[in-house]
Amino acid sequence: MSKLSLNLVKNDNQASRILDLMRFLSALIVVLFHFYVPLPGYQAVMVFFVLSGYFISSTVLKTVSENRWNWSDYLLKRITRLWIVLLPCLLLTFIWAKVQMNLFEETKIFSYLDWKVFLGNLFFLQGIVVPVYGANGPLWSLSYEFWYYILFPCLVLIFLSRKKSAKVLYALMFIVISLCVGQKIMEYFLVWLLGALIPLVKPFKLKKQFFNYLIFLFSAVLALISMKTYVLFEDYPAFQIIPDLSIGITFSFLVYVIISLFNNRPSRRNFNLSKQLAGFSYTLYLTHYPLANFIFAWLASPLWPFAEGGIFIKIMIAIFVIVYGWIIASLTENHTDKVRKSISKLIFRDKTKKAETPYAVTKIQ
């Protein structure tokens, strides 16, 4: 198979820093939305889908086109990336829920703490066969993400596999998974796929810099406007996918413009703040909600020691939640590569030993 020409973002340049900042801001919007700041929190998840679609598809398309595709290596990377935060998140969700139930006699969460729900969330079945664990709302999107990670390579390999038997196998896998995960997850796969189209489109750049910046400004404004299109469909919940697709389209175009215009521009600053912020955005997104639930239950109880509704208190709570996410990320998400390498060495070492054993025995004899 001929090598694909892909539109890939380079490391540590202006484009990558802008995308990292976009990832963090999306997570921050979700957090603030859950603290009742009037921001488009649900819509920010669509931005996550677009960015995920771009980055994951880039990896898949690159390795497939270079004949380096390997399911075990790919799944190891994806699962370690998800589980290194998800498992601690589920445990923290349990702890915060138990403390909340004991201190404030909260009973609504109890039905969401069943061990079957825990296992269902651990294996990305929330929203399919089980609810989100401990009423931790943001967990809903994680099952979507995981199954998109499986569906996309199947979709690619249907077209790019050399053997017809492999094409048929991947087509059957795609159909079976699609039927099992349900209509809604498959609808939002379209949003994810919009990001996945970006690597396949050649970058553009006009000769006059003024027009480049004009296109960038236009795409940014269009993306921000699309975040409010959901108000047109508030009375039509069955058609919610339409405004969400508009977010997917506009933000995919914005990401494409950013990569086209800023991918070849090295960053002038040595310290990469955007990368640092993006480095704990996944943890912040996944772990903040149980703490928010606890704080709101505390606020509504007689045990709350501070004045109600003070802006200073709200700001301090928001800062505390962000720092909380950063601390957890420093213990989990920031060590993803180390954990992945350790697991990879352990797995491949065992395989190597098994492969070498017959030869070693023969040699001794």
ABEGO torsion letter per residue (X at the ends): XBBBBBBBBBBGBAAAAAAAAAAAAAAAAAAAAAAGBBBBAAAAAAAAAAAAAAAAAAAAAAAAAAGABBAAAAAAAAAAAAAAAAAAAAAAAAAAAAAAAAAAGBAAAAAAABAAAAAAAAAGABGAABBBBGGBAAAAAAAAAAAAAAAAAAAAAAAABABAAAAAAAAAAAAAAAAAAEAAAAAAAAAAAAAAAAAABBBBBBABAAAAAAAAAAAAAAAAAAAAAAAAAAABAAAAAAAAAAAAAAAAAAAAAAAAAAAABBBABABBAAAAAAAAAAAAAAAAAAAAAAAAAAAABAABABBBGBAAAAAAAAAAAAAAAAAAAAABAAAAAAAAAAAAAAAAAAAAAAAAAAAAAAAAX
